[in-house]
Amino acid sequence: MSNTIKIDNKNYKVKFSYGSLKSLAKHYKCKKLSGLGEVFAKLDFKEGQEPSIDQLDTIALIVFAGVENANKKIDLPFDADGVMDVLMVNPDKMSELLELFTESMVNASDSEGKLQKDPKKK
């Protein structure tokens, strides 16, 4: 599973962690991360049913927050709508990144209360 998205012929890393959640919480004006549960509950997709605009916007914001989080030193030349433009023509990438996001949330809850050692630091 790739943790990148290609926008305008350039690959951008995607990282879902506290930084991306904090960005989402600010966007949705949540004072606590638990407030995002209501936002994520909107992503309850029904088989064979087209996603709503609200659901697509939420997906775009989630992925954009992950791109921002992984590329903090870059001034990104696109916004969440630009992300969705790419995902609309590549639904497999949308599914892949949503799966990556879901896995990151599961991993975060599994390690709750434990500090994670940065593998790059020794």
Backbone as a ProteinNet text record, in pm:
[ID]
protein_1_A
[PRIMARY]
MSNTIKIDNKNYKVKFSYGSLKSLAKHYKCKKLSGLGEVFAKLDFKEGQEPSIDQLDTIALIVFAGVENANKKIDLPFDADGVMDVLMVNPDKMSELLELFTESMVNASDSEGKLQKDPKKK
[TERTIARY]
84.1	0	89.2	62	144	92.9	184.1	144.4	180	150.2	171.9	48.8	39.5	-63	5.2	-28.6	31.9	-64.8	-17.3	-97.4	-11.2	-65.8	7.3	145.5	149.5	271.9	380	341.4	437.3	381.1	466.5	424	441.2	337.2	339.9	316.6	396.4	377.1	249	190.1	70.8	100.8	77.8	103.8	-13.2	-77.8	-188.5	-137	-143.5	-98.9	-163.8	-109.8	-166.3	-175.2	-73.7	-72.6	-190.2	-222.1	-335.1	-467.4	-475.4	-597.8	-617.2	-508.3	-515.9	-566.2	-517.8	-562	-711.8	-756.1	-899.3	-983.1	-934.5	-1007.8	-1022.2	-917.7	-925.4	-1028.2	-1024.5	-1118.3	-1263.5	-1289.4	-1425.8	-1459.6	-1367.1	-1386.9	-1418	-1342.9	-1353.8	-1249.6	-1291.4	-1198.1	-1123.4	-1176.1	-1112.6	-1110	-1009.2	-1001	-1123.1	-1182	-1300.1	-1416.2	-1414.3	-1517.8	-1515.6	-1403.1	-1393.4	-1473.8	-1509.7	-1588.7	-1717.1	-1779.8	-1902.7	-1876.7	-1763	-1724.2	-1700	-1623.6	-1589.5	-1711.8	-1810	-1932.5	-2007.7	-1986.3	-2050.7	-2000.8	-1887.9	-1827.2	-1878.9	-1998.7	-2063	-2125.8	-2045.7	-2090.4	-2182.5	-2284.3	-2376.8	-2335.9	-2332.1	-2292	-2381	-2316.4	-2388.3	-2448	-2423.2	-2479.1	-2368.9	-2401.6	-2305.3	-2278.7	-2151.1	-2120.8	-2180.2	-2219.6	-2272.5	-2157.5	-2191.4	-2090.3	-2022.4	-2100.9	-2045.2	-1941.8	-1972.2	-1877.9	-1752	-1769	-1653	-1566.6	-1631.1	-1554.7	-1476.3	-1537.2	-1470.1	-1348.7	-1364.8	-1252.1	-1140.6	-1177.1	-1078	-1001.7	-1072.9	-1007.9	-917.3	-959.9	-876.7	-745.5	-756.1	-636.3	-548.9	-611.6	-533.7	-459.3	-525.5	-459.7	-339.5	-350.6	-238.9	-124.7	-158.5	-55.3	14.2	-64.4	-5.3	87.6	42.9	119.7	253.9	256.6	379.5	470.4	417.6	493.8	494.5	528.8	519.8	610.9	719.4	816	787.7	678.6	644.3	516.5	515	392.3	313.5	208.4	133.8	58	71.2	6	-136.7	-202.3	-339.8	-408.4	-538.6	-615.4	-691.6	-785.2	-859.6	-938.4	-989.3	-1061.5	-967.5	-843.7	-744.9	-717.5	-715.4	-698	-815.8	-937.3	-1054.8	-1059.8	-1011.4	-1006.3	-926.9	-816.6	-732.6	-803.3	-863.9	-928.4	-1051.9	-1121.8	-1242.8	-1210	-1092.7	-1055	-975.8	-946.1	-871.8	-934.2	-1052.3	-1120.7	-1040.9	-953.4	-869.5	-774.5	-721.2	-633.1	-712	-837.8	-922.1	-940.8	-972.2	-990.4	-861.6	-751.1	-620.4	-585.4	-607.4	-572.9	-669.5	-796.5	-891	-853.9	-808.2	-763.1	-639.6	-548.3	-429	-469.7	-565.9	-615	-677.4	-762.5	-828.7	-725.1	-626.6	-521.3	-442.4	-418.6	-343.2	-422.5	-554.4	-638.4	-640.7	-646.2	-643.7	-510.1	-401	-268	-251	-306.8	-297.1	-372.2	-488.5	-565.6	-501.7	-435.5	-365.5	-248.5	-184.3	-66.2	-97.5	-224.8	-265.1	-187.7	-132.2	-58.8	87.1	130.5	269	337.2	453.4	529.1	589.6	576.9	633	772.1	869	1004.9	1014.8	1072.7	1092.6	1204	1172.3	1274.6	1390.9	1374.7	1481.8	1583.5	1539.9	1629.4	1692.1	1818.8	1887.5	1943.7
-117.1	0	124.2	215.1	334.7	447.8	517.5	632.4	761.5	761.9	879.8	904.4	1028	1064	1149	1123	1196.6	1306.9	1431.2	1546.9	1633.5	1665.4	1744.9	1686.5	1555.8	1483.5	1485.8	1512.7	1509.1	1421.9	1334.5	1249.4	1323.2	1316.2	1375.1	1264.9	1265.5	1168.8	1202.2	1097.9	1112.8	1046.9	1121.3	1067.1	1102.5	999	1018.2	996.1	1101.6	1095	1211.6	1242.5	1351.1	1481.3	1511.6	1636.2	1646.1	1538	1541.2	1549.2	1479.3	1486.7	1627.2	1689.5	1826.1	1922.7	1906.2	1989.8	1970.4	1845.2	1817.1	1874.9	1861.5	1914.5	2066.7	2133.4	2278.7	2312.5	2238.4	2265.2	2249.8	2142.4	2113.9	2180.1	2263.3	2337.2	2244.8	2135.4	2041	2079.5	2092.1	2125.7	2002.8	1883.7	1758	1666.4	1579.7	1485.8	1394.8	1366.2	1279.7	1340.7	1472.9	1539.3	1499.6	1446.7	1402.2	1275	1203.7	1081.7	1106.6	1219.9	1256.8	1280.6	1341.4	1367.9	1235.7	1146.1	1019.5	928.7	945.5	864.1	889.5	1007.1	1039.2	947.6	883.6	801.2	657.6	640.3	509.6	484	428.3	408.6	288	304.2	194.1	133.6	1	-69.5	-27.9	7.1	42.7	182.4	258.1	392.8	494.6	593.5	698.7	784	815.2	899.9	1039.7	1100.5	1236.6	1336	1458.9	1565.2	1584.2	1578.4	1593.4	1483.7	1360.4	1250	1270.8	1313.4	1336.8	1450	1555.8	1666	1617.9	1532.3	1479.3	1396.4	1312.2	1231.3	1323.1	1424.5	1517.3	1586.2	1628.2	1696.1	1601.8	1476.5	1377.2	1356.6	1333.4	1307.5	1432.9	1549.2	1673.3	1695.6	1668	1681.1	1587.8	1467	1372.7	1420.8	1484.1	1538.2	1656.5	1745.9	1860	1812.9	1711.8	1659.9	1601.2	1537.7	1473.5	1569.4	1686	1780.2	1919.5	1927.6	2052.9	2162.9	2125	2224.8	2273.2	2224.9	2259.7	2343.3	2448.9	2524.1	2448.6	2380	2294.9	2380.3	2347	2426.8	2381	2318.1	2269.1	2266.7	2245.9	2237.6	2104.8	2090.8	1964.6	1933.2	2035.5	2011.4	1954.5	2001.2	1946.6	1800.1	1763.7	1623.9	1541.6	1592.4	1517	1504.7	1605.9	1594.7	1470.8	1446.3	1329.6	1200.6	1202.3	1081.3	1042	1139.9	1109.7	1029.1	1054.3	980.6	854.7	836.3	718.7	664.2	601.6	551.8	446.8	374.2	276.7	348.2	463.1	541.1	594.7	635.2	682.4	571.6	452.7	338.5	306.8	310.1	279.9	378.6	508.1	608.2	605.4	574.3	559.5	439.6	333.3	215.5	250.6	326	370.8	456.7	546.1	630.2	544.3	450.6	362.5	282.3	226.8	149.8	237.2	361.9	450.4	480	488.6	513.2	389.9	271.8	147.4	134.1	160.8	151.8	253.1	371.9	474.6	431.2	369.2	326.7	204.8	119.1	2.8	44.8	156.6	199.9	315	335.4	446.2	444.1	557.9	569	528	479.1	437.9	535.7	579.2	664.3	578.7	627.5	554.9	609.5	520.6	559.8	589.5	701.9	738.5	651.5	568.8	478.2	551.2	679.7	754.7	805	815.5	863.6	746.9	762	654.4	707.9
0	0	0	-91.7	-107	-18.6	43	123	49	-82.1	-164.6	-251.4	-298.6	-396.1	-502.5	-628.2	-739	-782.1	-770.9	-809.8	-900.8	-1017.6	-1116.9	-1145.3	-1168.2	-1202.8	-1095.9	-971.6	-862.2	-750.5	-695.1	-583.8	-452.1	-370.8	-236.9	-135.1	-29	78.7	153	213	295.7	429.6	538.7	671.3	763.4	813.2	906.2	1048.6	1128.2	1266.9	1341.5	1458.8	1538.7	1459.3	1381.2	1303.8	1208.1	1140.5	1047.7	1123.7	1237.7	1318.7	1375	1417.4	1471.4	1364	1242.7	1131.4	1105	1107.8	1088	1201.5	1324.1	1439.5	1428.3	1384.9	1365.6	1257.9	1147.3	1038.1	1083.7	1157.7	1202.2	1336.4	1386.7	1512.2	1630.2	1637.6	1750	1854.8	1978	2085.3	2136	2103.7	2142.5	2020.6	2016	1903.8	1898.7	2014.1	2016.4	1938.7	1921.4	1842.7	1696.5	1651.7	1512.1	1486.6	1593.1	1576.4	1500.6	1528.2	1459.5	1309.9	1281	1142.3	1069.7	1132.9	1069.6	1054.8	1141.4	1133.6	1002.6	943.2	814.9	703.2	725.5	621	622.1	671.7	674.9	537.3	447.1	309.6	297.3	218	188.6	54.5	50	-72	-189.6	-300.3	-421.6	-420.3	-314.3	-304.1	-330.6	-411.9	-442.7	-317.9	-289.9	-174.3	-191.3	-81	-84.1	-101	-136.4	-146.8	-11.6	95.5	230.9	259.4	218.8	238.9	155.3	31.1	-55.6	-0.6	49.2	109.8	231.4	311.6	430.2	390.4	290.1	239.9	189.5	112.7	58.2	170.7	273.6	386.5	464.6	480.6	550.3	474.8	345	264.8	258.6	239.9	235.3	367	479.2	610	618.6	562.9	560.5	472.9	360.5	271	338.6	397.7	469.5	580.7	654.1	766.4	722.4	608	559.1	482.7	446.9	362.9	424.9	552.2	627.4	574.5	509.9	463.8	321.2	263.8	125.8	126.1	46	24.5	-83.1	-42	-135.6	-237.1	-365.9	-470.8	-501.8	-405	-424.8	-289.1	-291.6	-167.8	-165	-73.4	-60.7	-187.6	-255.6	-381.1	-487.2	-488.8	-582.3	-554.4	-425.9	-387.1	-439.2	-419.7	-463.4	-614.9	-688	-834.6	-875.3	-805.9	-835.2	-793.2	-675.1	-623.2	-703.4	-759.9	-838.6	-964.3	-1021.7	-1142.3	-1108.1	-979.5	-935.8	-806.7	-818.1	-698.4	-621.9	-690	-619.4	-522.8	-564.2	-477.8	-359	-383.2	-274.1	-170.8	-217	-126.3	-51.5	-123	-63.6	48.2	22.8	123	241.4	216.5	327.3	413.8	349.7	424.9	508.7	450.7	523.1	643.5	623.9	732.4	843	804	901.3	979.5	910	977	1074.5	1036.9	1125.4	1252.2	1240.6	1358.3	1449.2	1388.6	1466	1537.1	1465.3	1525.4	1637.9	1620.4	1724.8	1849.5	1832.1	1950	2016.1	1937.6	1994.1	2081.4	2044.9	2117.9	2212.8	2241.4	2328.1	2459.6	2493.7	2619	2609.4	2492.7	2475.1	2379.7	2414	2323.4	2213.4	2091.7	1978.9	1950.3	1938.4	1907.6	1758.7	1725.8	1587.5	1530.6	1428	1374	1308.9	1274.7	1211	1313.7	1439.9	1545.8	1618.3	1653.8	1726.8	1852.9
[MASK]
++++++++++++++++++++++++++++++++++++++++++++++++++++++++++++++++++++++++++++++++++++++++++++++++++++++++++++++++++++++++++

